[in-house]
């Protein structure tokens, strides 16, 4: 019998959190609940949290403060908090906001529905496990945000010790799923109409080293997933430069379904800062591996992450970052201002924090360098025909359709009639900007074939 209640999930943070939110939605729908986009209609609100940067904390507590006032008017509203910040702040969330009904962490996502039901009768619950088996959550039902695209978790946790990162503390040690389970989940998703999969892990390049000493398991996995019938595109995130192996590059080059896109986080171009970050590579080693990837995959798009203002970063250190960014000529970059995370080594270097005005000036200079290379690389694609998967109307102009290329570039183009999201089409690129391309529709190459039912059982 349908539950009848409606739930709203708000997700903060990375793709791993987005996938966890899909799982939570799948669990709720399996209990007969339905999703809503309206807070006014929601009986349950879930905040799936991130703690990578301080602004994510602030955004979460701002939302929670608003929900507190909503619950004062609607006492039956249930407030649920999950994710990385729940893992980190398990003991303080309800102290700050007693109106929260359920708190669960990253290792017991599979308990989301059970805890919600239990709290209806027993009152507020805080259940945060310190570790999980890495498999349980992967076998949960998922309500996909995009029916043609699926997140596929191949690994949870991280064994690295980057000085700025709190992920190992909230996600735990690396635990890999077996290749057979992963391929079976991909095959099931393809039967359900999924044509694009993204393999998720905190460091996908170290996938499988807890399963076997045989290398290269990740390269083998890319080939196996790329061979699944119905899968047209395979992506992965995030790799670590120190673990990027020649076999992985070869698998990308030789497997047609694997997209010509590599996200390779740089973080800093200064060897001194990279050492302080505990990144395990130098700028030269990073550029060598990038060059090897581009040599094997000539039409490779490369994106990155860069942190500005890491403790102790000097003007010379930052100049090295600008030099590497210019040499790498990225298609785009996610640039961040250093955010100290309690419990990390970098957060303890208070005396070395870079003044905010200096960081702001450096951040702007880096933006100019990154956008210059992005625009140049985008302009080089003008006149080419790109295959895109249609995502739907542009947010700014409903008359414009948005699609995404295999290189993960947004393309805006006009159509005479709406095209169903998930459809593949050919577009002639006619214009370029730093963050997108524009073009003209040439032909629809494959209609969307996904089912209207979004809840599926993975694995």
N, C-alpha and C positions, 0 to 999 in steps of 0.2 A: 504494500500500500504506500503510495507516495507520501513523503514526509510533509510536503507543502511549504516548508520554510525556504527562504531565499537568502543567498549568501553573496557577499561582495569581497573580493580579494584584491588587496593593493600590494604590489610587489616593489621592493627596493633592491637595487644592486644588480648583480651579474646574471649571466645566463643560467647558472646553476640554480639561483633563486627562482628565476622564471620557470624552470622545469619543475622545481619543487612545488610552485604554485599550481602548475597544471596537475600535479599528482594530488594535491589537497583538493582541488576542484573535482577530480575524478572520484576520490573517496566520498565526498559529499554527495555527488550525483548518484553514486551507487547506493546511497541511503535514501534516495528519493528527493533530495533537495535540488533546487534550481538556482542557476547563477543570475545575478542582476548587476547592472552597471550603476544603479541608483542607490545612494545611501538612504534616501527616504523610503525605499522599498525593502531594504535589507533587514533581515532578522538577525543575521550574523555578519560581522565584519572581521576579516582576517588581515592582519598586517604581517607580511613576510619580510623580515628585516635584513639589513646589511650593516656591517660595522667596519668596512674597509677604510672609510674616511669619516672625519668628524661631521661633515655636512650631512651625511646619511643618518647619523645619530640624531642630529638636530631636526631633520625633516621628519623622522619617525616620531620623536617626542612631540613635535608640533601637531601631527595627525592624531596622536593619542590624546593630547589635550583637547582637541576638537571633539573627539569621540566621547570623552568624559562628559562634556556639556550635552551632547546628544543623548547619552544614556540617562542623564538626569531627567530628561523629558520622556524617555522611553525605557523604563527600567528593565523590560524584557529583552532588550538588545544584548546579544552576547558578543563580547570583544575577545578575539583570539590573537595572540602574538607568537609568531614562530620565527625561524631563521637564525642567522648568525648573531645578531644583537641579543636575541633571546638566549642563545647559548652563552654569550659573554656576560650579560647582565641579569642572569636568571634570578638572582636574589633581590634585585633592586627594582625591577619593573613594577611589581605589585605594590612595593613600598611607595613608589612615586605615584602610581595610579591604581588604587585599590579596586577600581571599577573593572579591571581586566579579569576575565573569567578563566582563561586558559593560557598558559605559557608552555611551549614545548620547543625543543632545540633541533639541531640539524641531524641528529642521529635517530630521532623517533618521529619523523614525518609520518610514517605509516600509522601512527597512533592518533592522528589529527581528528578523525571522526569519533573514535571511541572516547577520547578525552572530552570532546565537545558534549557528547551525550552524558558522560559521567558528571560533568559540571552542572548540568541541569538539575541533578538530584542531590549531589554532594557539596555543591558550592565551588568556589574557585580552586583551580588545580595548577600547580607548577610541577611539570615533569620534564626534566632535562637530563638526558643520558650523556655520559662522558665518552662513550664510544658506541659504534654500531658494527654490523657485519658487512656493510657495503653492498649487500645484495637485496635486503628487504625492500628498501624504497624503490629500487629499480624494477621490481615486479608489480608495482602498484598500477591501478588504472589511471589514465591521464586524460584530462579534457584539454585538447590542444587549442592554443590561441589561433594558430594558422593550420587549417586542416591538411594542407599540402606539405607542411614542414614539421619535422619532429626533432626534438632534442633527444639524444641517446647518451645516457651516462655510461662511460666506460671505466670510470675510476673516481673514487672520492678521496678527499684528504690530500695532504702534501707533506713530503719528507724534507723539503728544502727549509732553509733557515734565513730567508731574506730579512734584513734588519728592520724593514719598514712594514712588514706584512703580518697580520694577525690570523690569517687563514689557517695555518697549522693548529693554532690554539682552539679554533671553533669548528673546524672540519675534521681534525684528527690526522692520523697517519694515513699514508697511501694504501688503499685497498682496491685492487683491480677486479672487475668482473671477468668471467671466462670468455674467451672469444666466441665459443658456441652460443652462449646466452645472448651476447650482443648481436651476433648475426641473426639469431632467431627473432629477436625483438625488431630488428630492422626489416626482416622479411614480413613479419606480421604487420608492421606499419605500412609497408609497400602494398600489401593486400588491401589495406584500409584506405588506400588512395594517396599515401604520402610519396612524393617524388624527390624531396630534398631532406637529407638528414644532417644534423650537426653533432659530431662526437664531442662529448664534454668531459673534461677532467681539469684538475688544477695544474697538472703538468703532463699532458698527453704523451710527450716524448719519453717519459719514463714508464708508460703503461706496461704492465705485465711483469715488471722486475720482481714483484712479490709472488708471482705465479711460477716463474721458471727462470733459469739463468740463460736460457737460449735467447739470443738476440737475432734479428730485430722484430719483436712481437708487434709493435705498433705499425710498422710497415706492412707486415702480413695482414693485420686487421684492416688497414686501408684498402688493400687489394680485395679482401674478402667482402667487405661492405660494398665496395664499388661494383662487385659482380652480382649483387642481388638484383633480381629481375624487378623492373619498375622504378628503381632508384636512378634518377638522372643526375643528381648533384650530391656530392659528399663534401662537407666542410668539417673543420675541427678547431677547437680552442680549449685551452691556451697551451702553446708549446713553450718550452724554456730553451733559450739559445744554447746553453751549455750541453743540452742533451739532443740537439738536432743532429741526426745521423745521416750519412750519405744514403743509407737504405731507405729512409723516409722520403728524402728528396727524389730518389729513383721511383718509389711507389707513386708519388704524386705525378711525376712526369709520365709514367707508363700506364696509369689507370684513368681512362677517359672521364669517368664520373667524378673524380676528385677535382674540385675547383682550383683554378689557377689563382689562388689567393693564399698568402702566408701572413699570419699575424705573428710578428716576432718582436716581443717586448725588449726595448733597449734599456730603458730606465735612466741611464746616464751615458754620456760619451767619454767621461773621465775615468781612467783606470783607477785612480785613487779613490774616487767615489764608489765605483763598482766594487772595489775591494771592501770598502766600509759597509756597503749594502749586502755583502756576502753573496754576490751574484755568480761567482765561479767562472767568469770569462773576462777578457780584456776587450777594448774597442776593436783592436785589430782582429782578434779571433771572431768577434761578432760579424765584422764586415767580410771576413773570409767566408764564413758560412752563408752569409747573404749572397755573396758573389757566386758561390757554388750552386745555390738554389736558382738564381737567375740564369746561370749558364745552362742548367738542365731544363729549365722551364722558361723559355724566352718571353712568353707573354704573361709573366707572373706579376700580380699586384701585391704590394707589400705594405702592411700597416704596422703600427707599433704603439707602445706605451712609453711615455717619458715623464719622469718626476722632476719638477723644478723646486729648488730650495731644500734639498736634503741637507741635514745638519752638517755644517762644516764646508759646504759647497762654496768655493771661491770664484772670483771672476774668471780665473784661468780654467777652472773646472768647467764652468758653464760655457766658455768659449769652445772647449773640446766637444761638448754636447752639440753646439751649433755646427761644428765642423762635421761631426759624424752624421747628423741629421741631413745636412746638405749633401754629403757624399752618398748616403743611402737613398736619397731622393724618394721619399715615401709617397705613396698614393694618399695616405691620410695618417693622422696620428691622434691618439688620445693623450692629451697633455694634462697633467695634474700638478697642483701645488701640494707640496709635502704636508701630510696631515699626521701628527703624532698619535699613535694608537697605544694606549696604556697596555703594558705587558710586552711590548716589543723593545728590542735593543735601541732602536733609533729614538724612541720616545724619551729615553733616559739621558740623551745628550742635550739637555736643555741649554747649557752654556754655548752650544754650537749652533743654535737655531739662527737661521738667516732672517734679517729684518724684513718685515712684510713689504715695505716699499721697494726693497731690492728685488724680492721675489716677483712682485708684480711687474717690474720693468723687464726682468728676464723672461717672464712668461709671455709678454707681448712680443719680445724679440724672437722667441722661439715660434710663436704663432705665424709670424711673417715668413720665416724660413720654411715652415711646414706647408703653408698655403701656397707659397711660390712653387714648390716642387709638385704639389697636388694639382695645381692648375696646369702646369706644363705637361704632366702625365695625362691629364684629362683631355687637353687640347690635342694630344697625339692620337686620340681615338676618334676625333672628328673625321667623318667620311667612312668609318668602318660600320659594318653591320654586326649588331650585338644581339645575342639571344637573351631575352629577359623572361623572368617569371613575374606575372602580373600580381601586384599586391593590392591594387584597388585605386580609388580616386585619391588624388593629392589632397593633403590636409588643407592646403591653402587655396586650392581651386578645384572644385568638383568636376570641372570640365576637362581637367588634365588627369591622365592615368599615370600611375607610378609603377615601375617594374624594377627588378634587380638583376644585374648581370652575374655571371659566374665569378667575376672578380669582386663581387659584393658592392658594386657601384649602383647608386640610384639613377634611374633614367626617367625623365618626365616626357610624356608624349601625348598628343591628342588623338582621339578616336571618334569615329562617327557614331558608334554605339558602345555601350558599356561592355567590357570584357570581364568574364568571370575571374575572380582572384584564383590564382593557382594555375592559370593558363600560361603556356609558353608562347612567345611571339618573337618575331624578328623586327628590330628597330634600326633604322639608319641614324647614326649619331650626327647631329647637325650643329650642336653647340656644347660648350663646356664652361663649368664654373668650378671653384675649388672643392665643393662638396657634392656636386651632382652633374649629370649630363642631360642634354635635351635631344630629342630626336623625332623622327617620323615613323609611324607604323608601316611596315612593309607587308607582313603576313602573320597570321596565327598559325603556329607550327604544331601545337598539340593542345587540345582542350583539357581543362581541368577534369580529373576523373575521381576526385575524392568524394567520399560519402557525406551525407548531411549529418550523420551521427558522429559526434566528436569524442565520446567517451570510449576508450579502447582499453584492453588489458595488455600491458607490455609483457615481453618475455615469453 
